[in-house]
């Protein structure tokens, strides 16, 4: 049987996992408790700036791809 590996990146958001500022509203906290939902907060991508893997994407490209992904969301095809 072939071994499979899961590659993950981990960024510690708050010291010891405890944030000083509460960023979720009550409804979102309920989703986390009851349905194991997850909310991620932070910068996902910056235009015209080098990212973590050394690439730089122009604003026009990122705006185009945002519009494309908004269509995927509207069609309920977005996952992950």
C-alpha positions, 0 to 999 in steps of 0.5 A, spaced: 500 500 500 502 506 498 503 511 503 500 518 502 502 524 506 498 531 508 502 537 507 500 543 511 502 550 513 501 552 520 501 560 522 500 561 529 494 567 530 494 568 537 499 566 543 497 560 546 491 560 541 488 565 545 486 572 542 486 578 545 480 581 541 474 577 539 473 577 532 467 572 531 459 574 533 455 570 537 452 566 530 459 565 528 461 562 535 455 558 535 457 555 528 464 553 531 461 550 537 455 546 534 457 545 527 465 545 527 465 551 522 472 554 521 473 562 520 479 564 517 481 571 518 487 575 515 491 577 508 490 572 503 493 575 497 496 582 496 497 585 489 504 587 486 507 585 492 512 578 493 508 573 496 511 567 500 513 563 494 517 569 491 511 570 486 508 577 484 501 578 481 499 584 478 493 587 481 489 586 474 490 579 474 488 578 481 481 582 480 480 578 474 481 572 478 476 574 484 471 576 479 472 569 476 471 566 483 465 570 485 462 566 479 464 560 482 461 562 489 454 564 485 453 557 482 455 554 489 461 550 486 466 553 491 469 548 495 475 548 500 
